[in-house]
Amino acid sequence: MILTAVAEIMTTRIPTRSRRQAMDWSLVLMSQGIETIIDFAEESGWGLIVPEQDYGRSLDILEQYRAENRHWPWRQKISTQGVLFDWGSLGWMLLVSFFFWIQTHASAGFREAGLMDAVAVSHGQWWRLFTAIFLHADLGHIAMNASIGLVLLGFTMGNYGTGLGLLAAYLAGAGGNVATWIIFSAGHRSLGASGMVMGCVGLLAAQSLSGSRTRTRLKYALSGLVGGIMLFALLGLSPESDVLAHLGGFVSGFALGGLLKMKSRLAQNTTANVFAGIIFCVLVILPWWLALNHAAVQ
């Protein structure tokens, strides 16, 4: 009886939602040198018993663990192999659709202010590298990019993180426009999000890259790259499309994906994804503000 009372005084119970969470938290605490006992009671469910003197530190460790591993609720597994799809890509689809609605109801000056014009970019209008992504030639053009982009961007955001995946794909789309500007600096005009869509293909192809030098990993990396190239050929080499912008987007996406693979833990980092999301918003608002202001003074 005395030993039981002493044990109750010397230990504290941390409740958990399930047996799995209790096991996960137990491993987290043990990795920090805190001894735990997984406990189950009919009236209170699953929990962890920890030494009373470690209770405060245990809560701090678990709070940090939850913050670093908190998942965006629309980021879900779609197969038993752990493939992730982020339904936040719906927001991007709605955004480009909103711009298309503005484009169809605004004057012709709105489209002229934002489309990709290599000569204008050479004269300092860098914002066209970004604004052109949100403009489309007609309903069929926006429907194709929005539908394919919804799927590919969803996988990209699922694998790289909601904010980081979105920003990387957007920068890849701008990279496609940079390619057309460099090659056709004397004159080239284009518009559309297809460079960004091809950027997603490049980012997904880069997912197979690994620092491991084993034969299995090299075979997996080569298979991923070949698969990405085949998907690019299927979607990005249409004769009537801007093939150079597509190629530039694919290459930019692959390069950005390789860089992000070096810091793969960032995909789960809430702060990094929020910061990337903020940068994306700035790179949408600022270029359009500059574009419309420049058009107003012409």
LINNORFEN-V168288 format. One line per field, one symbol per residue. phi: phi as a letter, one per 30 degrees, with the letter a starting at -180 (. if undefined). psi: psi as a letter, one per 30 degrees, with the letter a starting at -180 (. if undefined). A space follows every 10 residues. Layout:
phi->???
psi->???
This chain:
phi->.ddddddddd bbccdbdadd dddddddddd dcicdbbdbb bedbidabcb eedcdddddd ddddddddcd cddccbdcad didcbcddde dddddddddd ddedccdddd dddcddbddd ddcjdddddc dddccbdadd ddddddddde dddedddddc jedddddddd dddddddddd dddcddlaba akcddddddd ddddddddda ddcdeddddd dddddddddd ddddcccded cddddddddd dddddddddd ddbdddecdd ddddddddde dddcddeddd ddddddcd
psi->eeeeeeeeef lkkjklflee eeeeeeeeee fggkklkkkk keffallkkl kefgeeeeee eeeeeeefgk kkfgjlkglf ggkkkjfffe eeeeeeeeee eeeffllffe eeffljjeee efgfiffffe effgkleaee eeeeeeeeee eeeeeeeeef keeeeeeeee eeeeeeeeee eeehffjkkl llgeeeefee eeeeefffkl fkgleeeeee eeeeeeeeee eeeeffgkef lieeeeeeee eeeeeeeeee ffhfffffje eeeeeeeeee eefeeeeeee eeeeeff.
